[in-house]
Amino acid sequence: MGESDNFPSISDADKPNAGRIYDYILGGNHNFEIDRMAAQKVLELAPFAPQLFRLIRWFLGEAAVRLSSQGYKYFIDFASGLPTMDHIHQVTPEGTKVIYSDIDPVVVAYAHDIIKDNPYVQYVHCNAGTPEELLESDMPEKLFGSDRNVAVGFNGIAYFLPDDRIAHFMKTLYGWTGDNARLFLCDGDAGQSISEDAKKLTDIYNKLNQPIYPRSKKRMLELIKPWKVDDPGMMLLEDWVDIETKVTEKMKDTWHAQGTYGVILKK
Ligand SMILES: C[S@@+](CC[C@H](N)C(=O)[O-])C[C@H]1O[C@@H](n2cnc3c(N)ncnc32)[C@H](O)[C@@H]1O
């Protein structure tokens, strides 16, 4: 695990890749023409996708900066996508150590090329549904020593996993991390009426053979156990990020994350 030799070449640009499409929609430049063409199709069906993806990444950055200012120097991030566009190591102080991971071998290979030999950042292959793949590897000890009071990222992934995998993830991380660990995540709330826009995005993913598992906040509160909700609670993404400072007055009313909320968890 973690050796780029085991993964496809990043020069394999003849197929669109979800991680690079995500990077393009976020406004990044780590993508190929084939990805941009696929992204256009997503945008035709779900023109709100850039706002939703951007809000998710802003929340991720906000949570990482908050935890970093509280003294967290070690992060483990699941389903990271590409380490670009204000990802954890780009928004936290230099020297913050981050282990990123993703299930997609092409994303992992491309990420290795992006982070190069940064001594503070590693990128490994891991299915978030079986986090022990990463936790039982030698990577955490290599980067963090014996310290397990880490901050764990789980963003833009819960809706790709069935309930039993979420429960397994939460319990496994609870058991592995130290008493002072934190976990930050975001997910859609299917408890309220799902908007037509959110339904369109679900249909797109279903067509791409990436099933979506919608769940309510109430159900998520069951699945996160034994973790507890930390301050400031479960809030809409728009309320986590200082939206006034990020978008113009004219754009403000249209910036909404389809009921997606974020939360930081503690023990
Ligand atoms: C929506 S992006 C999220 C990127 C980033 N975490 C963020 O919040 O901006 C989703 C990523 O999850 C990855 N993914 C999908 N299923 C996964 C799984 N079971 N385990 C790990 N990664 C997965 C995809 O390859 C993709 O890179």
The ligand as an SDF file (V2000), in Angstrom:
LIG
                    3D

 27 29  0  0  0  0  0  0  0  0999 V2000
  -17.1270   13.7170   -3.4820 C   0  0  0  0  0  0  0  0  0  0  0  0
  -15.3900   13.2870   -3.4760 S   0  0  0  0  0  0  0  0  0  0  0  0
  -14.9570   13.9040   -1.8690 C   0  0  0  0  0  0  0  0  0  0  0  0
  -13.6160   14.5870   -1.8340 C   0  0  0  0  0  0  0  0  0  0  0  0
  -13.2850   15.2570   -0.5090 C   0  0  0  0  0  0  0  0  0  0  0  0
  -13.3790   14.3340    0.6150 N   0  0  0  0  0  0  0  0  0  0  0  0
  -14.1670   16.4750   -0.2350 C   0  0  0  0  0  0  0  0  0  0  0  0
  -14.9840   16.3770    0.7090 O   0  0  0  0  0  0  0  0  0  0  0  0
  -14.0790   17.4820   -0.9080 O   0  0  0  0  0  0  0  0  0  0  0  0
  -15.5860   11.6020   -3.2240 C   0  0  0  0  0  0  0  0  0  0  0  0
  -14.3330   10.7120   -3.2770 C   0  0  0  0  0  0  0  0  0  0  0  0
  -14.6920    9.4930   -2.6120 O   0  0  0  0  0  0  0  0  0  0  0  0
  -14.0280    8.4220   -3.2330 C   0  0  0  0  0  0  0  0  0  0  0  0
  -14.7380    7.1930   -2.8260 N   0  0  0  0  0  0  0  0  0  0  0  0
  -15.9270    6.7000   -3.2570 C   0  0  0  0  0  0  0  0  0  0  0  0
  -16.2360    5.5670   -2.5830 N   0  0  0  0  0  0  0  0  0  0  0  0
  -15.2020    5.3610   -1.6950 C   0  0  0  0  0  0  0  0  0  0  0  0
  -14.9320    4.3730   -0.7000 C   0  0  0  0  0  0  0  0  0  0  0  0
  -15.7660    3.3560   -0.4830 N   0  0  0  0  0  0  0  0  0  0  0  0
  -13.7930    4.4800    0.0350 N   0  0  0  0  0  0  0  0  0  0  0  0
  -12.9120    5.4960   -0.1890 C   0  0  0  0  0  0  0  0  0  0  0  0
  -13.0980    6.4450   -1.1300 N   0  0  0  0  0  0  0  0  0  0  0  0
  -14.2450    6.3930   -1.8630 C   0  0  0  0  0  0  0  0  0  0  0  0
  -14.0980    8.7680   -4.7140 C   0  0  0  0  0  0  0  0  0  0  0  0
  -13.0890    8.0810   -5.4320 O   0  0  0  0  0  0  0  0  0  0  0  0
  -13.8920   10.2970   -4.6800 C   0  0  0  0  0  0  0  0  0  0  0  0
  -12.5300   10.6380   -4.8370 O   0  0  0  0  0  0  0  0  0  0  0  0
  1  2  1  0
  2  3  1  0
  2 10  1  0
  3  4  1  0
  4  5  1  0
  5  6  1  0
  5  7  1  0
  7  8  2  0
  7  9  1  0
 10 11  1  0
 11 12  1  0
 11 26  1  0
 12 13  1  0
 13 14  1  0
 13 24  1  0
 14 15  1  0
 14 23  1  0
 15 16  2  0
 16 17  1  0
 17 18  1  0
 17 23  2  0
 18 19  1  0
 18 20  2  0
 20 21  1  0
 21 22  2  0
 22 23  1  0
 24 25  1  0
 24 26  1  0
 26 27  1  0
M  CHG  2   2   1   9  -1
M  END
$$$$
